[in-house]
């Protein structure tokens, strides 16, 4: 089954500067495993040393958050799209980070 995996801009440097790749997988876990086998540098950015998906990495299957499906065991089918979306945190308030007077 051909599944398209979308690689986010911050991680493309670890994926040969590709924005996506196609893998043959029957689950999200299989798709991510093939992705990280092809681009080994991605693995440490997506998974902990224990092999768990990092908490700040969100994964979607056809715009559905896998946390609300079967997580990494979510079944994929031909033509599906898996999107990796790292959480973004930080920034500052409207006062440019200065204390109010």
C-alpha positions in Angstrom: 0.0 0.0 0.0 1.4 3.4 -1.0 1.2 5.9 1.8 2.5 9.4 1.5 4.4 10.8 4.5 4.6 14.6 4.8 7.8 15.8 6.3 7.6 19.2 8.1 10.1 21.9 7.2 12.2 21.8 10.4 12.9 18.1 9.9 13.6 18.2 6.1 17.3 18.7 6.8 17.3 15.2 8.2 15.4 13.8 5.2 17.5 14.8 2.3 15.5 18.1 2.1 12.5 16.2 0.9 9.0 17.5 1.8 7.4 14.0 1.5 8.1 10.4 0.6 6.0 7.4 -0.2 6.2 4.2 1.8 4.4 0.9 1.7 2.8 0.3 5.1 -0.3 -1.0 6.6 -0.2 1.2 9.7 1.0 4.5 10.9 3.7 2.7 12.9 4.8 0.9 9.8 5.0 4.2 7.8 7.1 5.9 10.5 9.3 2.8 10.7 10.0 2.9 7.0 10.5 6.6 7.1 13.1 6.4 9.8 14.8 3.4 8.2 15.2 5.5 5.0 16.2 8.7 6.9 18.0 7.4 10.0 18.7 11.0 11.4 14.9 11.5 11.7 14.5 8.8 14.3 16.0 10.7 17.2 13.8 13.7 16.4 10.6 11.6 16.3 11.1 8.9 18.9 12.5 8.7 22.4 15.3 6.3 23.3 12.6 3.9 24.5 11.0 3.9 21.0 7.9 6.0 21.9 6.7 8.9 19.7 8.0 12.1 21.3 5.2 14.0 23.2 5.7 17.1 21.0 5.3 15.3 17.7 1.8 15.1 16.5 0.8 12.7 13.7 -2.2 12.9 11.5 -3.7 10.4 9.1 -5.7 12.2 6.4 -6.2 15.2 8.8 -7.3 13.0 11.7 -5.1 13.1 14.8 -4.0 9.5 15.5 -4.3 10.1 19.3 -8.0 10.0 18.8 -7.8 6.9 16.5 -5.7 3.8 17.3 -2.6 5.9 17.8 0.4 4.4 16.0 -1.5 1.2 15.3 -4.0 3.1 13.1 -4.5 1.2 9.9 -3.5 2.8 6.7 -4.7 2.1 3.2 -3.5 2.9 -0.3 -3.5 6.6 -1.0 -3.5 7.7 2.6 -1.4 10.7 3.8 0.5 10.7 7.1 1.5 14.2 8.3 4.1 14.8 11.0 3.5 18.1 12.8 5.9 19.1 15.6 4.3 21.2 18.3 5.5 24.8 18.5 5.8 26.5 21.8 7.2 29.8 23.1 6.8 33.3 21.9 6.1 36.3 24.0 3.2 38.5 25.1 2.3 41.8 23.3 4.6 43.7 25.6 7.7 42.3 24.1 8.5 40.3 27.2 9.0 43.4 29.3 7.4 43.6 32.8 4.3 45.8 33.1 4.6 49.0 35.0 
